[in-house]
Amino acid sequence: MGIIQKQSFKSSIYIFIGFVIGAVNILVLFPRFFSQGEIGLTRAMIDISLTLSILCTLGSLPVIYKFFPFYNDYTGPDKNDLPMITAIACAMGFLFTCLVGFFFRDFIIRKLGKSPEFAHYFYTIYPYTFCLLLFSWLEAFGWCLKKTALTNFLRETGIRLLTTLLILFYAFHWINLKQFIHSFSALYLVPALVLLVVLIRSGKWQLHILPISNVTRRLKKKMIAFSLFIFGAQFLNVLAKTNDTILVISLRGLADTGIFAIATYVSAALEIPQRSITSISIPVLSESWKNKQMDNIRNIYTKSVSNLLVIGLGLFGLIWLNIHNLILFLNKLSSGSKGNYEIIGPVVLVMGLAKVLDLATGVNGQIIGTSNYWRFDFFTNVFYTILSIPMNFILIKSFGLMGLAYSNLIALTIYNGVRYVFLWRKFGLQPYTITHLYILAGTILLYGCIYYIPQSNNLYMDILVRSIAFLALFMPIIHYTRVAPDLSDFITAKLKALIPGKKRY
């Protein structure tokens, strides 16, 4: 097994383990020991710090990914000035962010009138941003030095394990809420220090003051132009993902932010297969575009649409048909005297539909992004951000969290619709058939049948019965319609492997 395969396999395991630990944290431990407002406070710290940390980089991280191989080939670790240059850029960005926060502090706090608790802990944004920035900077070098498995473990699994420990410390009254928030703000410091030690011990990375190298002199114009363009795209991409949290904090308060955090995590389960398929498809698509293999691109597009649609409908069914059980579970765990998680049901429904729609468009973004029309991918991302922010603002003010869910569904529908039309008109790529419509109609009918199964008094038994009933009917539909042949064959092979048979010699 090659380095890439080993790293990918390990990374996939770490990401899955991290997701499970994160689910325990957000769905069990946080609701058990914290109020909705306190959960919202942690979500606010995460999303705002993520946005600010991208600003602080000043576009230096994409420069590391793109140009580190040149430095690695033409300079030794002792003469490589890229760590120094990017460290200075990040430090300047962080200093600028702190100054802006200092001078506009009163204005920002006024805008957070719906979240006075967050205004009280606003200063914790700075250490969280700094630690996340430090880790992200070191992570970029880790990726370049083929330490992706380690960096993914630290980010996806390590951070969530540390969060679990902090929650348990708070649960056992070893720390109070203020100490928890302070420790939470320094969460990324531990993995950052671990990664720093690993990079130094590798012998391939050093940080010290150096004169400007010949490589930097030759590449500086390209580096600056590249960083500015990619920086804009990177920031808009993050802002598109975090502006909803920021608006909920400002317009609705931390309690709704906490509820939104849980709803988002539940619906994010639908993204797991998408990440895997998109990461695998990118190098294949790049090679296909280079060799002008349109039939291969069409095949990848069609299969990605079918496979992701089937997986999305299956996962959404398991989530939505058991959403009432999740609400009961959260209400029982809630640290308050009364549970108040009922709104999660309709929010997850609409956000889940938005995710399924996104999955049903396959790898459209990756096809455009690896083609000569990659700028169209950038401009559609800009369009999505510009569309979503004002729509989020208007609908949140009018309809609360449901408005945010509707905004998400509308924006993703328009965004993916534009990409679909572009691929159809420009390249003649149209992946849908009447079978997809049959699957959609059949699955909706199946949802309705399972939904009206009488509810059991035992929460866990009810989950088991509904899940088994849904899968027992859903899988044969997928198998016999052959809408996703690869997926059907894979499931069939796994089921046959479970049935004992004669060995062939």
VENHU-V583883 format. One record per run of one state. SS is the DSSP state (H for helix, E for strand, C for the rest). FROM is the first residue (numbers start at 0). LEN is the number of residues. If there is no record, write none. Layout:
# VENHU-V583883
ss: (SS | SS)
from: (FROM | FROM)
len: (LEN | LEN)
This chain:
# VENHU-V583883
ss: (C | H | C | H | C | H | C | H | C | H | C | H | C | H | C | H | C | H | C | H | C | H | C | H | C | H | C | H | C | H | C | H | C | H | C | H | C | H | C | H | C | H | C)
from: (0 | 2 | 33 | 35 | 57 | 59 | 74 | 81 | 103 | 104 | 111 | 115 | 120 | 123 | 144 | 147 | 171 | 176 | 185 | 186 | 201 | 213 | 251 | 253 | 290 | 293 | 320 | 322 | 333 | 343 | 359 | 363 | 369 | 373 | 399 | 400 | 427 | 433 | 451 | 458 | 481 | 484 | 498)
len: (2 | 31 | 2 | 22 | 2 | 15 | 7 | 22 | 1 | 7 | 4 | 5 | 3 | 21 | 3 | 24 | 5 | 9 | 1 | 15 | 12 | 38 | 2 | 37 | 3 | 27 | 2 | 11 | 10 | 16 | 4 | 6 | 4 | 26 | 1 | 27 | 6 | 18 | 7 | 23 | 3 | 14 | 7)
